[in-house]
Amino acid sequence: MSFCKDCISGVRHEGTPEGKIETIGGVECYVATPSVDYPKSKVLLLLTDVFGYYLNNNKLLADDFAKNGFKVIVPDYLHGDPVPEDGMSGKIDFDLMAWFGGKYDKEGRGHTPEHTRPLLDKVIAALKEQGVTDFGVAGYCFGGRYGFDLAFDHVVKAVMVAHPSLLKNPEDLEKYASTAKAPLLINSCEVDQQFPKEAQAKADEILGGGKFAPGYERLYWDGCTHGFAVRGDMSNPKVKAGKEGAFKATVEFLLKHL
């Protein structure tokens, strides 16, 4: 497994988050709740990039989904050890692979599935106890890995991943086709070392053309780079169109399948 420079690059988005921090299953989460009535049995899990809910962009994204009628939970599956925002701006020289292995965590915990997935499972279990029966996933970058894993385990009803990281190609795509039952939407882009055009084409080959019965769609956003759907430069017209288009498509997908 590896990352790329675009995994920690991007632009901080301005705005005032409207959600709140809650502890669910012993795990801190950012919670964005619709201001209108919504189905209490449904939750959208927003699975973040390596910056976690600590990055303003991720909070604002959760708020936007809530404004479209989804109760959104953003679990801190990074156990309080996200990549610092200065790592995105380039103000510090940050070793992402060392972070993945636990170098910066005071307890030496890494960010492999061994250390991160249990926290996600605790949140899901607690939400089920509260009466949630249907889970959707919006997984970005690092979070895309968990979108696939939750689909493999039949935990979630619908999965959207945007520029996913840490997927094995073609193994994970083949496993999704043979194992998962959740409809899948992939928001892909022009420049992406983590999910390059070869992987995009392989996904279409394996899952497209009606081969994956639950439903599969891949959108391609020209002029965009890995991370665009979360950390894109909104002053760039193509990136702005990609971010907003990917969000709109995700809302429509979730309204249909979740």
C-alpha positions as CSV (number, residue, x, y, z in Angstrom):
1,M,0.0,0.0,0.0
2,S,1.2,3.5,-0.8
3,F,0.0,7.1,-1.1
4,C,0.9,9.9,-3.4
5,K,1.7,13.6,-3.0
6,D,-1.9,14.5,-4.0
7,C,-3.2,12.6,-0.9
8,I,-2.1,15.6,1.2
9,S,-2.3,18.5,-1.1
10,G,-5.2,20.9,-1.7
11,V,-7.0,24.0,-0.7
12,R,-8.7,24.8,2.6
13,H,-12.4,25.7,2.1
14,E,-13.9,28.6,4.0
15,G,-17.1,28.4,5.9
16,T,-18.5,27.9,9.4
17,P,-19.4,24.2,10.2
18,E,-22.9,23.8,11.5
19,G,-22.6,20.3,13.0
20,K,-21.4,19.2,16.4
21,I,-19.0,16.7,17.9
22,E,-20.7,13.7,19.6
23,T,-19.3,10.5,21.1
24,I,-20.9,7.4,19.5
25,G,-19.8,4.0,20.6
26,G,-16.9,5.6,22.5
27,V,-15.7,7.2,19.3
28,E,-15.7,11.0,18.6
29,C,-17.7,11.8,15.5
30,Y,-18.8,15.0,13.7
31,V,-22.5,14.8,13.3
32,A,-24.5,16.9,10.7
33,T,-28.3,16.7,11.1
34,P,-30.9,17.9,8.6
35,S,-32.9,20.9,9.7
36,V,-36.0,19.2,8.2
37,D,-37.6,15.9,9.1
38,Y,-35.6,12.9,7.9
39,P,-35.8,9.1,8.1
40,K,-34.2,8.2,11.5
41,S,-33.4,4.7,10.3
42,K,-30.9,5.9,7.7
43,V,-27.4,7.3,8.2
44,L,-24.7,8.4,5.7
45,L,-21.2,7.6,6.9
46,L,-18.8,10.1,5.5
47,L,-15.5,8.4,5.6
48,T,-12.8,11.0,5.3
49,D,-9.4,11.4,3.8
50,V,-6.3,11.4,6.0
51,F,-7.2,14.8,7.5
52,G,-10.3,13.4,9.2
53,Y,-13.2,15.6,10.4
54,Y,-10.6,18.0,11.7
55,L,-10.3,19.6,8.3
56,N,-12.9,22.3,7.7
57,N,-13.5,20.9,4.2
58,N,-14.8,17.6,5.6
59,K,-17.1,19.3,8.1
60,L,-18.6,21.5,5.4
61,L,-19.1,18.5,3.1
62,A,-21.0,16.7,5.8
63,D,-23.1,19.8,6.4
64,D,-23.9,19.9,2.6
65,F,-25.2,16.4,2.7
66,A,-27.3,17.2,5.7
67,K,-28.8,20.1,3.8
68,N,-30.0,17.5,1.3
69,G,-31.8,15.4,3.9
70,F,-29.2,13.0,5.1
71,K,-28.2,12.4,8.7
72,V,-24.4,12.4,8.4
73,I,-21.9,10.8,10.8
74,V,-18.1,11.4,10.3
75,P,-16.3,9.0,12.6
76,D,-12.8,9.8,13.8
77,Y,-11.4,6.5,12.8
78,L,-7.9,8.2,12.9
79,H,-8.0,8.0,16.7
80,G,-7.3,11.7,17.1
81,D,-4.2,11.5,15.0
82,P,-5.1,13.0,11.6
83,V,-2.5,14.4,9.1
84,P,-2.1,18.1,10.3
85,E,-3.6,20.7,8.0
86,D,-0.1,22.2,7.6
87,G,0.8,19.0,5.8
88,M,-1.7,20.0,3.1
89,S,-0.4,23.5,2.7
90,G,3.2,22.3,2.5
91,K,4.2,24.4,5.5
92,I,5.7,21.3,7.0
93,D,7.5,18.4,5.5
94,F,5.2,15.5,6.4
95,D,6.0,11.8,6.0
96,L,2.7,10.3,5.1
97,M,3.9,6.7,5.0
98,A,5.4,7.2,8.5
99,W,2.1,8.5,9.7
100,F,0.4,5.5,8.3
101,G,2.7,3.3,10.3
102,G,2.1,5.3,13.6
103,K,5.2,7.4,13.8
104,Y,3.3,10.5,15.0
105,D,0.8,9.0,17.3
106,K,1.7,9.3,21.0
107,E,0.7,5.7,21.5
108,G,2.4,4.4,18.4
109,R,-0.9,3.4,16.8
110,G,-0.8,3.2,13.0
111,H,-3.6,3.9,10.5
112,T,-3.8,0.5,9.0
113,P,-7.2,-1.3,9.1
114,E,-6.0,-3.1,12.2
115,H,-6.1,0.3,14.1
116,T,-8.9,2.1,12.2
117,R,-11.6,-0.4,11.2
118,P,-12.5,-1.3,14.9
119,L,-13.4,2.3,15.6
120,L,-15.6,2.4,12.6
121,D,-17.3,-0.9,13.7
122,K,-17.9,0.6,17.1
123,V,-19.8,3.5,15.7
124,I,-21.9,1.3,13.4
125,A,-22.8,-1.0,16.2
126,A,-23.8,1.9,18.4
127,L,-25.9,3.4,15.6
128,K,-27.7,0.1,15.1
129,E,-28.6,0.1,18.8
130,Q,-30.1,3.5,18.2
131,G,-32.3,2.1,15.5
132,V,-30.3,2.8,12.4
133,T,-30.9,0.0,9.8
134,D,-29.6,1.4,6.6
135,F,-26.1,2.8,6.0
136,G,-24.7,4.6,3.0
137,V,-21.1,5.5,2.5
138,A,-19.4,8.5,0.9
139,G,-15.7,7.6,1.0
140,Y,-13.1,10.0,0.0
141,C,-9.4,9.1,-0.7
142,F,-8.4,7.1,2.4
143,G,-12.1,6.5,3.1
144,G,-12.7,4.8,-0.2
145,R,-10.9,1.8,1.1
146,Y,-13.4,1.4,3.9
147,G,-16.3,1.9,1.5
148,F,-15.2,-1.2,-0.3
149,D,-14.6,-3.1,2.9
150,L,-18.0,-2.3,4.4
151,A,-19.6,-3.4,1.1
152,F,-17.6,-6.7,1.2
153,D,-19.1,-7.3,4.7
154,H,-22.6,-6.4,3.6
155,V,-22.8,-3.6,6.2
156,V,-23.9,-0.8,3.8
157,K,-26.7,-0.3,1.4
158,A,-25.0,2.1,-1.1
159,V,-21.4,3.1,-1.7
160,M,-19.9,6.2,-3.3
161,V,-16.2,6.6,-3.5
162,A,-14.3,9.6,-4.8
163,H,-10.7,9.2,-6.0
164,P,-10.3,6.1,-3.7
165,S,-6.9,5.3,-2.2
166,L,-5.3,2.0,-1.1
167,L,-7.4,-0.3,-3.4
168,K,-5.8,-3.3,-5.1
169,N,-6.4,-3.4,-8.8
170,P,-8.0,-5.6,-10.1
171,E,-8.4,-7.7,-6.9
172,D,-10.7,-5.3,-5.0
173,L,-12.8,-4.6,-8.1
174,E,-13.2,-8.3,-8.8
175,K,-14.1,-8.9,-5.2
176,Y,-16.7,-6.1,-5.3
177,A,-18.2,-7.8,-8.4
178,S,-18.4,-11.2,-6.8
179,T,-19.1,-10.3,-3.1
180,A,-20.8,-6.9,-2.7
181,K,-24.5,-6.2,-3.0
182,A,-24.4,-2.4,-2.6
183,P,-24.7,-0.2,-5.7
184,L,-21.5,1.6,-6.4
185,L,-20.7,5.1,-7.7
186,I,-17.1,6.0,-8.4
187,N,-16.2,9.7,-9.0
188,S,-12.9,9.5,-10.8
189,C,-10.6,12.2,-12.3
190,E,-7.9,12.9,-14.9
191,V,-4.8,12.8,-12.7
192,D,-4.9,10.2,-10.0
193,Q,-1.9,8.0,-9.0
194,Q,-4.1,6.1,-6.6
195,F,-6.9,5.3,-9.0
196,P,-5.4,6.0,-12.5
197,K,-7.1,5.7,-15.8
198,E,-6.0,2.0,-16.1
199,A,-7.9,1.2,-12.9
200,Q,-10.8,3.3,-14.0
201,A,-11.0,1.3,-17.2
202,K,-10.7,-2.0,-15.3
203,A,-13.5,-1.0,-13.0
204,D,-15.7,-0.4,-16.1
205,E,-14.6,-3.7,-17.6
206,I,-15.4,-5.7,-14.4
207,L,-18.5,-3.9,-13.1
208,G,-19.9,-1.9,-16.1
209,G,-22.3,-2.7,-18.9
210,G,-24.8,-4.2,-16.5
211,K,-22.4,-6.9,-15.2
212,F,-22.9,-5.7,-11.6
213,A,-26.6,-6.2,-11.1
214,P,-27.1,-4.0,-8.0
215,G,-25.9,-1.0,-10.0
216,Y,-22.6,0.6,-11.1
217,E,-21.7,4.0,-12.4
218,R,-18.4,5.8,-12.9
219,L,-18.1,9.5,-13.5
220,Y,-15.0,11.1,-14.9
221,W,-14.1,14.7,-14.1
222,D,-11.8,16.2,-16.6
223,G,-9.1,18.6,-15.4
224,C,-9.3,17.4,-11.9
225,T,-6.7,15.8,-9.6
226,H,-6.9,13.2,-6.8
227,G,-8.5,15.0,-3.9
228,F,-10.6,17.3,-6.0
229,A,-14.0,16.3,-4.4
230,V,-12.7,17.4,-1.0
231,R,-9.7,19.7,-1.3
232,G,-10.1,21.1,-4.8
233,D,-9.1,24.6,-5.7
234,M,-12.5,26.3,-6.3
235,S,-11.0,29.1,-8.2
236,N,-10.2,26.7,-11.0
237,P,-13.4,26.4,-13.1
238,K,-12.8,22.7,-14.0
239,V,-12.1,21.7,-10.5
240,K,-15.1,23.7,-9.2
241,A,-17.3,21.9,-11.8
242,G,-15.8,18.6,-10.8
243,K,-16.4,19.0,-7.1
244,E,-19.9,20.4,-7.4
245,G,-20.8,17.8,-10.1
246,A,-19.4,14.9,-8.0
247,F,-21.4,16.1,-5.0
248,K,-24.7,16.5,-7.0
249,A,-24.2,13.0,-8.5
250,T,-23.6,11.5,-5.1
251,V,-26.7,13.1,-3.6
252,E,-28.8,11.8,-6.6
253,F,-27.2,8.3,-6.2
254,L,-27.9,8.2,-2.5
255,L,-31.5,9.4,-2.8
256,K,-32.0,6.5,-5.3
257,H,-30.3,3.7,-3.4
258,L,-30.2,4.6,0.3
